[in-house]
Amino acid sequence: MVLKVSDQATECTAGTLLAISSSSQTGQEAVVQADIFTQMLLLIQSDCTERAKRKAMELLKLLRSSWSNDPCISEYGHADVVLF
């Protein structure tokens, strides 16, 4: 549901996920378990606001170390994903 509401809601969602992930390791684990990886990649490729895209990229960078623990993501070779 990240992309289907409005630009403002998308920004708020990405910002909230970033804040949760930044606050603690437990927050990062919760976001990874919520399978947010694909949603953030789709968000970056969508025509949403630049601010929402920036927050999504920051979130993916922050969670990069957690990817190796997620079998669904590590299966696709996350080391090949380059974030700008």
PDB file of N, CA, C and O in Angstrom, chain B, residues numbered from 101:
ATOM      1  N   MET B 101       0.811  -1.212   0.000  1.00  0.00           N
ATOM      2  CA  MET B 101       0.000   0.000   0.000  1.00  0.00           C
ATOM      3  C   MET B 101       0.851   1.272   0.000  1.00  0.00           C
ATOM      4  O   MET B 101       0.306   2.374   0.065  1.00  0.00           O
ATOM      5  N   VAL B 102       2.148   1.139  -0.070  1.00  0.00           N
ATOM      6  CA  VAL B 102       3.012   2.311  -0.012  1.00  0.00           C
ATOM      7  C   VAL B 102       2.766   3.247  -1.189  1.00  0.00           C
ATOM      8  O   VAL B 102       2.810   4.465  -1.015  1.00  0.00           O
ATOM      9  N   LEU B 103       2.512   2.724  -2.363  1.00  0.00           N
ATOM     10  CA  LEU B 103       2.416   3.547  -3.567  1.00  0.00           C
ATOM     11  C   LEU B 103       1.002   3.930  -3.963  1.00  0.00           C
ATOM     12  O   LEU B 103       0.836   4.695  -4.914  1.00  0.00           O
ATOM     13  N   LYS B 104      -0.009   3.446  -3.294  1.00  0.00           N
ATOM     14  CA  LYS B 104      -1.358   3.557  -3.826  1.00  0.00           C
ATOM     15  C   LYS B 104      -2.241   4.606  -3.165  1.00  0.00           C
ATOM     16  O   LYS B 104      -3.451   4.605  -3.392  1.00  0.00           O
ATOM     17  N   VAL B 105      -1.689   5.487  -2.370  1.00  0.00           N
ATOM     18  CA  VAL B 105      -2.539   6.445  -1.679  1.00  0.00           C
ATOM     19  C   VAL B 105      -2.347   7.849  -2.258  1.00  0.00           C
ATOM     20  O   VAL B 105      -3.173   8.309  -3.047  1.00  0.00           O
ATOM     21  N   SER B 106      -1.279   8.522  -1.879  1.00  0.00           N
ATOM     22  CA  SER B 106      -0.975   9.855  -2.385  1.00  0.00           C
ATOM     23  C   SER B 106       0.519  10.113  -2.225  1.00  0.00           C
ATOM     24  O   SER B 106       1.214   9.363  -1.540  1.00  0.00           O
ATOM     25  N   ASP B 107       1.007  11.169  -2.854  1.00  0.00           N
ATOM     26  CA  ASP B 107       2.432  11.502  -2.728  1.00  0.00           C
ATOM     27  C   ASP B 107       2.800  11.787  -1.274  1.00  0.00           C
ATOM     28  O   ASP B 107       3.838  11.340  -0.787  1.00  0.00           O
ATOM     29  N   GLN B 108       1.938  12.536  -0.588  1.00  0.00           N
ATOM     30  CA  GLN B 108       2.220  12.877   0.802  1.00  0.00           C
ATOM     31  C   GLN B 108       2.222  11.628   1.686  1.00  0.00           C
ATOM     32  O   GLN B 108       3.083  11.489   2.554  1.00  0.00           O
ATOM     33  N   ALA B 109       1.285  10.738   1.477  1.00  0.00           N
ATOM     34  CA  ALA B 109       1.230   9.503   2.258  1.00  0.00           C
ATOM     35  C   ALA B 109       2.444   8.620   1.976  1.00  0.00           C
ATOM     36  O   ALA B 109       2.972   7.974   2.881  1.00  0.00           O
ATOM     37  N   THR B 110       2.879   8.597   0.729  1.00  0.00           N
ATOM     38  CA  THR B 110       4.057   7.820   0.356  1.00  0.00           C
ATOM     39  C   THR B 110       5.295   8.369   1.053  1.00  0.00           C
ATOM     40  O   THR B 110       6.103   7.605   1.581  1.00  0.00           O
ATOM     41  N   GLU B 111       5.446   9.693   1.055  1.00  0.00           N
ATOM     42  CA  GLU B 111       6.564  10.319   1.759  1.00  0.00           C
ATOM     43  C   GLU B 111       6.527  10.006   3.250  1.00  0.00           C
ATOM     44  O   GLU B 111       7.546   9.664   3.850  1.00  0.00           O
ATOM     45  N   CYS B 112       5.353  10.126   3.833  1.00  0.00           N
ATOM     46  CA  CYS B 112       5.205   9.854   5.271  1.00  0.00           C
ATOM     47  C   CYS B 112       5.531   8.399   5.593  1.00  0.00           C
ATOM     48  O   CYS B 112       6.171   8.114   6.606  1.00  0.00           O
ATOM     49  N   THR B 113       5.099   7.492   4.748  1.00  0.00           N
ATOM     50  CA  THR B 113       5.364   6.069   4.964  1.00  0.00           C
ATOM     51  C   THR B 113       6.854   5.778   4.894  1.00  0.00           C
ATOM     52  O   THR B 113       7.398   5.099   5.765  1.00  0.00           O
ATOM     53  N   ALA B 114       7.514   6.287   3.866  1.00  0.00           N
ATOM     54  CA  ALA B 114       8.955   6.069   3.733  1.00  0.00           C
ATOM     55  C   ALA B 114       9.699   6.703   4.900  1.00  0.00           C
ATOM     56  O   ALA B 114      10.648   6.118   5.421  1.00  0.00           O
ATOM     57  N   GLY B 115       9.281   7.879   5.309  1.00  0.00           N
ATOM     58  CA  GLY B 115       9.907   8.557   6.445  1.00  0.00           C
ATOM     59  C   GLY B 115       9.701   7.815   7.755  1.00  0.00           C
ATOM     60  O   GLY B 115      10.611   7.732   8.579  1.00  0.00           O
ATOM     61  N   THR B 116       8.517   7.281   7.942  1.00  0.00           N
ATOM     62  CA  THR B 116       8.225   6.519   9.154  1.00  0.00           C
ATOM     63  C   THR B 116       9.045   5.244   9.213  1.00  0.00           C
ATOM     64  O   THR B 116       9.594   4.903  10.261  1.00  0.00           O
ATOM     65  N   LEU B 117       9.131   4.540   8.097  1.00  0.00           N
ATOM     66  CA  LEU B 117       9.944   3.321   8.052  1.00  0.00           C
ATOM     67  C   LEU B 117      11.413   3.636   8.296  1.00  0.00           C
ATOM     68  O   LEU B 117      12.112   2.872   8.961  1.00  0.00           O
ATOM     69  N   LEU B 118      11.880   4.749   7.766  1.00  0.00           N
ATOM     70  CA  LEU B 118      13.258   5.169   7.989  1.00  0.00           C
ATOM     71  C   LEU B 118      13.483   5.494   9.464  1.00  0.00           C
ATOM     72  O   LEU B 118      14.510   5.117  10.029  1.00  0.00           O
ATOM     73  N   ALA B 119      12.540   6.185  10.087  1.00  0.00           N
ATOM     74  CA  ALA B 119      12.663   6.534  11.507  1.00  0.00           C
ATOM     75  C   ALA B 119      12.660   5.288  12.386  1.00  0.00           C
ATOM     76  O   ALA B 119      13.446   5.188  13.328  1.00  0.00           O
ATOM     77  N   ILE B 120      11.785   4.348  12.083  1.00  0.00           N
ATOM     78  CA  ILE B 120      11.725   3.098  12.848  1.00  0.00           C
ATOM     79  C   ILE B 120      13.037   2.339  12.721  1.00  0.00           C
ATOM     80  O   ILE B 120      13.561   1.816  13.705  1.00  0.00           O
ATOM     81  N   SER B 121      13.559   2.283  11.514  1.00  0.00           N
ATOM     82  CA  SER B 121      14.805   1.544  11.270  1.00  0.00           C
ATOM     83  C   SER B 121      16.006   2.235  11.897  1.00  0.00           C
ATOM     84  O   SER B 121      16.951   1.577  12.332  1.00  0.00           O
ATOM     85  N   SER B 122      15.967   3.549  11.941  1.00  0.00           N
ATOM     86  CA  SER B 122      17.084   4.301  12.506  1.00  0.00           C
ATOM     87  C   SER B 122      17.123   4.237  14.027  1.00  0.00           C
ATOM     88  O   SER B 122      18.172   4.441  14.637  1.00  0.00           O
ATOM     89  N   SER B 123      15.988   3.956  14.629  1.00  0.00           N
ATOM     90  CA  SER B 123      15.905   4.025  16.093  1.00  0.00           C
ATOM     91  C   SER B 123      16.550   2.844  16.800  1.00  0.00           C
ATOM     92  O   SER B 123      17.084   3.011  17.896  1.00  0.00           O
ATOM     93  N   SER B 124      16.516   1.665  16.210  1.00  0.00           N
ATOM     94  CA  SER B 124      17.069   0.492  16.908  1.00  0.00           C
ATOM     95  C   SER B 124      17.253  -0.683  15.958  1.00  0.00           C
ATOM     96  O   SER B 124      16.712  -0.709  14.853  1.00  0.00           O
ATOM     97  N   GLN B 125      18.020  -1.638  16.416  1.00  0.00           N
ATOM     98  CA  GLN B 125      18.208  -2.880  15.661  1.00  0.00           C
ATOM     99  C   GLN B 125      16.884  -3.634  15.555  1.00  0.00           C
ATOM    100  O   GLN B 125      16.588  -4.246  14.529  1.00  0.00           O
ATOM    101  N   THR B 126      16.105  -3.582  16.610  1.00  0.00           N
ATOM    102  CA  THR B 126      14.795  -4.244  16.608  1.00  0.00           C
ATOM    103  C   THR B 126      13.892  -3.628  15.550  1.00  0.00           C
ATOM    104  O   THR B 126      13.144  -4.334  14.873  1.00  0.00           O
ATOM    105  N   GLY B 127      13.965  -2.310  15.414  1.00  0.00           N
ATOM    106  CA  GLY B 127      13.191  -1.629  14.378  1.00  0.00           C
ATOM    107  C   GLY B 127      13.604  -2.056  12.988  1.00  0.00           C
ATOM    108  O   GLY B 127      12.760  -2.263  12.116  1.00  0.00           O
ATOM    109  N   GLN B 128      14.920  -2.192  12.776  1.00  0.00           N
ATOM    110  CA  GLN B 128      15.410  -2.656  11.485  1.00  0.00           C
ATOM    111  C   GLN B 128      14.911  -4.058  11.181  1.00  0.00           C
ATOM    112  O   GLN B 128      14.478  -4.345  10.065  1.00  0.00           O
ATOM    113  N   GLU B 129      14.975  -4.924  12.173  1.00  0.00           N
ATOM    114  CA  GLU B 129      14.515  -6.302  11.980  1.00  0.00           C
ATOM    115  C   GLU B 129      13.028  -6.343  11.645  1.00  0.00           C
ATOM    116  O   GLU B 129      12.599  -7.135  10.805  1.00  0.00           O
ATOM    117  N   ALA B 130      12.245  -5.496  12.295  1.00  0.00           N
ATOM    118  CA  ALA B 130      10.803  -5.460  12.038  1.00  0.00           C
ATOM    119  C   ALA B 130      10.517  -5.015  10.606  1.00  0.00           C
ATOM    120  O   ALA B 130       9.635  -5.562   9.945  1.00  0.00           O
ATOM    121  N   VAL B 131      11.259  -4.030  10.135  1.00  0.00           N
ATOM    122  CA  VAL B 131      11.054  -3.538   8.773  1.00  0.00           C
ATOM    123  C   VAL B 131      11.466  -4.604   7.750  1.00  0.00           C
ATOM    124  O   VAL B 131      10.787  -4.788   6.740  1.00  0.00           O
ATOM    125  N   VAL B 132      12.563  -5.298   8.009  1.00  0.00           N
ATOM    126  CA  VAL B 132      13.004  -6.370   7.110  1.00  0.00           C
ATOM    127  C   VAL B 132      11.973  -7.489   7.092  1.00  0.00           C
ATOM    128  O   VAL B 132      11.659  -8.024   6.028  1.00  0.00           O
ATOM    129  N   GLN B 133      11.447  -7.846   8.250  1.00  0.00           N
ATOM    130  CA  GLN B 133      10.449  -8.918   8.325  1.00  0.00           C
ATOM    131  C   GLN B 133       9.144  -8.521   7.643  1.00  0.00           C
ATOM    132  O   GLN B 133       8.385  -9.386   7.208  1.00  0.00           O
ATOM    133  N   ALA B 134       8.882  -7.238   7.549  1.00  0.00           N
ATOM    134  CA  ALA B 134       7.659  -6.760   6.893  1.00  0.00           C
ATOM    135  C   ALA B 134       7.789  -6.817   5.373  1.00  0.00           C
ATOM    136  O   ALA B 134       6.879  -6.410   4.650  1.00  0.00           O
ATOM    137  N   ASP B 135       8.936  -7.328   4.889  1.00  0.00           N
ATOM    138  CA  ASP B 135       9.167  -7.495   3.451  1.00  0.00           C
ATOM    139  C   ASP B 135       9.035  -6.170   2.698  1.00  0.00           C
ATOM    140  O   ASP B 135       8.347  -6.092   1.680  1.00  0.00           O
ATOM    141  N   ILE B 136       9.689  -5.150   3.199  1.00  0.00           N
ATOM    142  CA  ILE B 136       9.588  -3.818   2.628  1.00  0.00           C
ATOM    143  C   ILE B 136      10.587  -3.590   1.488  1.00  0.00           C
ATOM    144  O   ILE B 136      10.499  -2.591   0.775  1.00  0.00           O
ATOM    145  N   PHE B 137      11.530  -4.511   1.318  1.00  0.00           N
ATOM    146  CA  PHE B 137      12.586  -4.386   0.308  1.00  0.00           C
ATOM    147  C   PHE B 137      12.004  -4.115  -1.081  1.00  0.00           C
ATOM    148  O   PHE B 137      12.368  -3.130  -1.723  1.00  0.00           O
ATOM    149  N   THR B 138      11.116  -4.970  -1.538  1.00  0.00           N
ATOM    150  CA  THR B 138      10.537  -4.839  -2.874  1.00  0.00           C
ATOM    151  C   THR B 138       9.735  -3.548  -3.010  1.00  0.00           C
ATOM    152  O   THR B 138       9.793  -2.881  -4.044  1.00  0.00           O
ATOM    153  N   GLN B 139       8.992  -3.201  -1.972  1.00  0.00           N
ATOM    154  CA  GLN B 139       8.182  -1.977  -2.012  1.00  0.00           C
ATOM    155  C   GLN B 139       9.050  -0.737  -2.179  1.00  0.00           C
ATOM    156  O   GLN B 139       8.693   0.180  -2.919  1.00  0.00           O
ATOM    157  N   MET B 140      10.201  -0.708  -1.484  1.00  0.00           N
ATOM    158  CA  MET B 140      11.084   0.454  -1.589  1.00  0.00           C
ATOM    159  C   MET B 140      11.750   0.524  -2.966  1.00  0.00           C
ATOM    160  O   MET B 140      11.944   1.615  -3.502  1.00  0.00           O
ATOM    161  N   LEU B 141      12.099  -0.622  -3.536  1.00  0.00           N
ATOM    162  CA  LEU B 141      12.654  -0.615  -4.892  1.00  0.00           C
ATOM    163  C   LEU B 141      11.620  -0.113  -5.900  1.00  0.00           C
ATOM    164  O   LEU B 141      11.954   0.651  -6.805  1.00  0.00           O
ATOM    165  N   LEU B 142      10.378  -0.538  -5.747  1.00  0.00           N
ATOM    166  CA  LEU B 142       9.309  -0.059  -6.627  1.00  0.00           C
ATOM    167  C   LEU B 142       9.068   1.435  -6.432  1.00  0.00           C
ATOM    168  O   LEU B 142       8.808   2.158  -7.394  1.00  0.00           O
ATOM    169  N   LEU B 143       9.155   1.886  -5.202  1.00  0.00           N
ATOM    170  CA  LEU B 143       8.960   3.296  -4.899  1.00  0.00           C
ATOM    171  C   LEU B 143      10.007   4.145  -5.610  1.00  0.00           C
ATOM    172  O   LEU B 143       9.683   5.187  -6.180  1.00  0.00           O
ATOM    173  N   ILE B 144      11.257   3.705  -5.577  1.00  0.00           N
ATOM    174  CA  ILE B 144      12.339   4.442  -6.219  1.00  0.00           C
ATOM    175  C   ILE B 144      12.120   4.533  -7.722  1.00  0.00           C
ATOM    176  O   ILE B 144      12.506   5.524  -8.341  1.00  0.00           O
ATOM    177  N   GLN B 145      11.511   3.524  -8.313  1.00  0.00           N
ATOM    178  CA  GLN B 145      11.288   3.505  -9.756  1.00  0.00           C
ATOM    179  C   GLN B 145       9.977   4.171 -10.166  1.00  0.00           C
ATOM    180  O   GLN B 145       9.731   4.361 -11.357  1.00  0.00           O
ATOM    181  N   SER B 146       9.153   4.519  -9.221  1.00  0.00           N
ATOM    182  CA  SER B 146       7.849   5.099  -9.545  1.00  0.00           C
ATOM    183  C   SER B 146       7.977   6.597  -9.825  1.00  0.00           C
ATOM    184  O   SER B 146       9.069   7.161  -9.762  1.00  0.00           O
ATOM    185  N   ASP B 147       6.849   7.228 -10.134  1.00  0.00           N
ATOM    186  CA  ASP B 147       6.862   8.667 -10.393  1.00  0.00           C
ATOM    187  C   ASP B 147       6.410   9.456  -9.167  1.00  0.00           C
ATOM    188  O   ASP B 147       5.724  10.470  -9.298  1.00  0.00           O
ATOM    189  N   CYS B 148       6.791   8.998  -7.981  1.00  0.00           N
ATOM    190  CA  CYS B 148       6.466   9.720  -6.754  1.00  0.00           C
ATOM    191  C   CYS B 148       7.446  10.886  -6.584  1.00  0.00           C
ATOM    192  O   CYS B 148       8.268  11.139  -7.464  1.00  0.00           O
ATOM    193  N   THR B 149       7.361  11.575  -5.486  1.00  0.00           N
ATOM    194  CA  THR B 149       8.208  12.742  -5.260  1.00  0.00           C
ATOM    195  C   THR B 149       9.665  12.346  -5.036  1.00  0.00           C
ATOM    196  O   THR B 149       9.964  11.229  -4.616  1.00  0.00           O
ATOM    197  N   GLU B 150      10.553  13.276  -5.322  1.00  0.00           N
ATOM    198  CA  GLU B 150      11.988  13.039  -5.105  1.00  0.00           C
ATOM    199  C   GLU B 150      12.281  12.826  -3.619  1.00  0.00           C
ATOM    200  O   GLU B 150      13.168  12.052  -3.260  1.00  0.00           O
ATOM    201  N   ARG B 151      11.542  13.507  -2.772  1.00  0.00           N
ATOM    202  CA  ARG B 151      11.739  13.357  -1.326  1.00  0.00           C
ATOM    203  C   ARG B 151      11.412  11.929  -0.883  1.00  0.00           C
ATOM    204  O   ARG B 151      12.143  11.349  -0.081  1.00  0.00           O
ATOM    205  N   ALA B 152      10.338  11.370  -1.389  1.00  0.00           N
ATOM    206  CA  ALA B 152       9.967   9.989  -1.058  1.00  0.00           C
ATOM    207  C   ALA B 152      11.028   9.020  -1.575  1.00  0.00           C
ATOM    208  O   ALA B 152      11.388   8.066  -0.886  1.00  0.00           O
ATOM    209  N   LYS B 153      11.525   9.263  -2.781  1.00  0.00           N
ATOM    210  CA  LYS B 153      12.567   8.409  -3.345  1.00  0.00           C
ATOM    211  C   LYS B 153      13.839   8.482  -2.504  1.00  0.00           C
ATOM    212  O   LYS B 153      14.485   7.464  -2.256  1.00  0.00           O
ATOM    213  N   ARG B 154      14.191   9.676  -2.074  1.00  0.00           N
ATOM    214  CA  ARG B 154      15.390   9.864  -1.253  1.00  0.00           C
ATOM    215  C   ARG B 154      15.273   9.104   0.070  1.00  0.00           C
ATOM    216  O   ARG B 154      16.229   8.472   0.518  1.00  0.00           O
ATOM    217  N   LYS B 155      14.100   9.173   0.686  1.00  0.00           N
ATOM    218  CA  LYS B 155      13.879   8.453   1.941  1.00  0.00           C
ATOM    219  C   LYS B 155      13.942   6.943   1.729  1.00  0.00           C
ATOM    220  O   LYS B 155      14.488   6.217   2.559  1.00  0.00           O
ATOM    221  N   ALA B 156      13.385   6.480   0.625  1.00  0.00           N
ATOM    222  CA  ALA B 156      13.427   5.044   0.315  1.00  0.00           C
ATOM    223  C   ALA B 156      14.863   4.582   0.107  1.00  0.00           C
ATOM    224  O   ALA B 156      15.244   3.508   0.574  1.00  0.00           O
ATOM    225  N   MET B 157      15.664   5.386  -0.591  1.00  0.00           N
ATOM    226  CA  MET B 157      17.066   5.021  -0.803  1.00  0.00           C
ATOM    227  C   MET B 157      17.839   5.009   0.512  1.00  0.00           C
ATOM    228  O   MET B 157      18.665   4.125   0.740  1.00  0.00           O
ATOM    229  N   GLU B 158      17.577   5.984   1.376  1.00  0.00           N
ATOM    230  CA  GLU B 158      18.232   6.010   2.685  1.00  0.00           C
ATOM    231  C   GLU B 158      17.862   4.770   3.494  1.00  0.00           C
ATOM    232  O   GLU B 158      18.711   4.184   4.166  1.00  0.00           O
ATOM    233  N   LEU B 159      16.611   4.380   3.426  1.00  0.00           N
ATOM    234  CA  LEU B 159      16.152   3.193   4.142  1.00  0.00           C
ATOM    235  C   LEU B 159      16.851   1.938   3.615  1.00  0.00           C
ATOM    236  O   LEU B 159      17.312   1.111   4.401  1.00  0.00           O
ATOM    237  N   LEU B 160      16.930   1.794   2.309  1.00  0.00           N
ATOM    238  CA  LEU B 160      17.601   0.629   1.734  1.00  0.00           C
ATOM    239  C   LEU B 160      19.082   0.596   2.101  1.00  0.00           C
ATOM    240  O   LEU B 160      19.630  -0.472   2.376  1.00  0.00           O
ATOM    241  N   LYS B 161      19.725   1.749   2.105  1.00  0.00           N
ATOM    242  CA  LYS B 161      21.128   1.801   2.522  1.00  0.00           C
ATOM    243  C   LYS B 161      21.284   1.389   3.975  1.00  0.00           C
ATOM    244  O   LYS B 161      22.204   0.650   4.325  1.00  0.00           O
ATOM    245  N   LEU B 162      20.388   1.869   4.812  1.00  0.00           N
ATOM    246  CA  LEU B 162      20.439   1.544   6.232  1.00  0.00           C
ATOM    247  C   LEU B 162      20.235   0.054   6.477  1.00  0.00           C
ATOM    248  O   LEU B 162      20.856  -0.527   7.367  1.00  0.00           O
ATOM    249  N   LEU B 163      19.371  -0.552   5.692  1.00  0.00           N
ATOM    250  CA  LEU B 163      19.034  -1.964   5.887  1.00  0.00           C
ATOM    251  C   LEU B 163      19.953  -2.913   5.125  1.00  0.00           C
ATOM    252  O   LEU B 163      19.793  -4.131   5.212  1.00  0.00           O
ATOM    253  N   ARG B 164      20.892  -2.381   4.397  1.00  0.00           N
ATOM    254  CA  ARG B 164      21.778  -3.209   3.570  1.00  0.00           C
ATOM    255  C   ARG B 164      22.425  -4.341   4.366  1.00  0.00           C
ATOM    256  O   ARG B 164      22.517  -5.465   3.873  1.00  0.00           O
ATOM    257  N   SER B 165      22.872  -4.059   5.582  1.00  0.00           N
ATOM    258  CA  SER B 165      23.528  -5.096   6.387  1.00  0.00           C
ATOM    259  C   SER B 165      22.553  -6.180   6.829  1.00  0.00           C
ATOM    260  O   SER B 165      22.972  -7.305   7.103  1.00  0.00           O
ATOM    261  N   SER B 166      21.277  -5.871   6.903  1.00  0.00           N
ATOM    262  CA  SER B 166      20.270  -6.849   7.320  1.00  0.00           C
ATOM    263  C   SER B 166      19.878  -7.787   6.187  1.00  0.00           C
ATOM    264  O   SER B 166      19.323  -8.857   6.438  1.00  0.00           O
ATOM    265  N   TRP B 167      20.158  -7.405   4.949  1.00  0.00           N
ATOM    266  CA  TRP B 167      19.751  -8.219   3.808  1.00  0.00           C
ATOM    267  C   TRP B 167      20.365  -9.600   3.829  1.00  0.00           C
ATOM    268  O   TRP B 167      19.723 -10.575   3.438  1.00  0.00           O
ATOM    269  N   SER B 168      21.600  -9.690   4.281  1.00  0.00           N
ATOM    270  CA  SER B 168      22.268 -10.998   4.262  1.00  0.00           C
ATOM    271  C   SER B 168      21.585 -11.994   5.183  1.00  0.00           C
ATOM    272  O   SER B 168      21.755 -13.203   5.024  1.00  0.00           O
ATOM    273  N   ASN B 169      20.816 -11.501   6.142  1.00  0.00           N
ATOM    274  CA  ASN B 169      20.094 -12.377   7.062  1.00  0.00           C
ATOM    275  C   ASN B 169      18.742 -12.818   6.520  1.00  0.00           C
ATOM    276  O   ASN B 169      18.112 -13.713   7.084  1.00  0.00           O
ATOM    277  N   ASP B 170      18.296 -12.208   5.447  1.00  0.00           N
ATOM    278  CA  ASP B 170      16.982 -12.508   4.886  1.00  0.00           C
ATOM    279  C   ASP B 170      17.148 -13.469   3.709  1.00  0.00           C
ATOM    280  O   ASP B 170      17.708 -13.084   2.683  1.00  0.00           O
ATOM    281  N   PRO B 171      16.675 -14.709   3.836  1.00  0.00           N
ATOM    282  CA  PRO B 171      16.886 -15.691   2.771  1.00  0.00           C
ATOM    283  C   PRO B 171      16.234 -15.316   1.445  1.00  0.00           C
ATOM    284  O   PRO B 171      16.747 -15.686   0.390  1.00  0.00           O
ATOM    285  N   CYS B 172      15.134 -14.603   1.470  1.00  0.00           N
ATOM    286  CA  CYS B 172      14.462 -14.223   0.219  1.00  0.00           C
ATOM    287  C   CYS B 172      15.307 -13.224  -0.568  1.00  0.00           C
ATOM    288  O   CYS B 172      15.384 -13.303  -1.794  1.00  0.00           O
ATOM    289  N   ILE B 173      15.926 -12.307   0.119  1.00  0.00           N
ATOM    290  CA  ILE B 173      16.719 -11.291  -0.550  1.00  0.00           C
ATOM    291  C   ILE B 173      18.090 -11.826  -0.916  1.00  0.00           C
ATOM    292  O   ILE B 173      18.569 -11.583  -2.023  1.00  0.00           O
ATOM    293  N   SER B 174      18.731 -12.550  -0.008  1.00  0.00           N
ATOM    294  CA  SER B 174      20.069 -13.060  -0.289  1.00  0.00           C
ATOM    295  C   SER B 174      20.041 -14.050  -1.449  1.00  0.00           C
ATOM    296  O   SER B 174      21.045 -14.231  -2.138  1.00  0.00           O
ATOM    297  N   GLU B 175      18.911 -14.681  -1.662  1.00  0.00           N
ATOM    298  CA  GLU B 175      18.744 -15.616  -2.779  1.00  0.00           C
ATOM    299  C   GLU B 175      18.941 -14.918  -4.123  1.00  0.00           C
ATOM    300  O   GLU B 175      19.375 -15.548  -5.087  1.00  0.00           O
ATOM    301  N   TYR B 176      18.628 -13.628  -4.194  1.00  0.00           N
ATOM    302  CA  TYR B 176      18.736 -12.883  -5.445  1.00  0.00           C
ATOM    303  C   TYR B 176      20.068 -12.175  -5.593  1.00  0.00           C
ATOM    304  O   TYR B 176      20.266 -11.427  -6.551  1.00  0.00           O
ATOM    305  N   GLY B 177      20.967 -12.393  -4.681  1.00  0.00           N
ATOM    306  CA  GLY B 177      22.298 -11.793  -4.805  1.00  0.00           C
ATOM    307  C   GLY B 177      22.291 -10.310  -4.546  1.00  0.00           C
ATOM    308  O   GLY B 177      22.628  -9.526  -5.433  1.00  0.00           O
ATOM    309  N   HIS B 178      21.917  -9.911  -3.355  1.00  0.00           N
ATOM    310  CA  HIS B 178      21.818  -8.498  -3.017  1.00  0.00           C
ATOM    311  C   HIS B 178      23.130  -7.753  -3.185  1.00  0.00           C
ATOM    312  O   HIS B 178      23.117  -6.525  -3.279  1.00  0.00           O
ATOM    313  N   ALA B 179      24.243  -8.432  -3.226  1.00  0.00           N
ATOM    314  CA  ALA B 179      25.530  -7.769  -3.409  1.00  0.00           C
ATOM    315  C   ALA B 179      25.594  -7.094  -4.780  1.00  0.00           C
ATOM    316  O   ALA B 179      26.398  -6.184  -4.986  1.00  0.00           O
ATOM    317  N   ASP B 180      24.769  -7.527  -5.698  1.00  0.00           N
ATOM    318  CA  ASP B 180      24.749  -6.937  -7.035  1.00  0.00           C
ATOM    319  C   ASP B 180      23.904  -5.676  -7.102  1.00  0.00           C
ATOM    320  O   ASP B 180      23.933  -4.973  -8.112  1.00  0.00           O
ATOM    321  N   VAL B 181      23.153  -5.374  -6.050  1.00  0.00           N
ATOM    322  CA  VAL B 181      22.305  -4.184  -6.031  1.00  0.00           C
ATOM    323  C   VAL B 181      23.149  -2.994  -5.620  1.00  0.00           C
ATOM    324  O   VAL B 181      23.789  -3.020  -4.569  1.00  0.00           O
ATOM    325  N   VAL B 182      23.157  -1.963  -6.429  1.00  0.00           N
ATOM    326  CA  VAL B 182      23.938  -0.770  -6.133  1.00  0.00           C
ATOM    327  C   VAL B 182      22.975   0.378  -5.895  1.00  0.00           C
ATOM    328  O   VAL B 182      22.146   0.696  -6.748  1.00  0.00           O
ATOM    329  N   LEU B 183      23.090   0.994  -4.733  1.00  0.00           N
ATOM    330  CA  LEU B 183      22.264   2.146  -4.409  1.00  0.00           C
ATOM    331  C   LEU B 183      23.066   3.410  -4.633  1.00  0.00           C
ATOM    332  O   LEU B 183      24.217   3.500  -4.206  1.00  0.00           O
ATOM    333  N   PHE B 184      22.476   4.382  -5.294  1.00  0.00           N
ATOM    334  CA  PHE B 184      23.173   5.619  -5.617  1.00  0.00           C
ATOM    335  C   PHE B 184      23.218   6.532  -4.436  1.00  0.00           C
ATOM    336  O   PHE B 184      23.771   7.629  -4.524  1.00  0.00           O
TER     337      PHE B 184
END
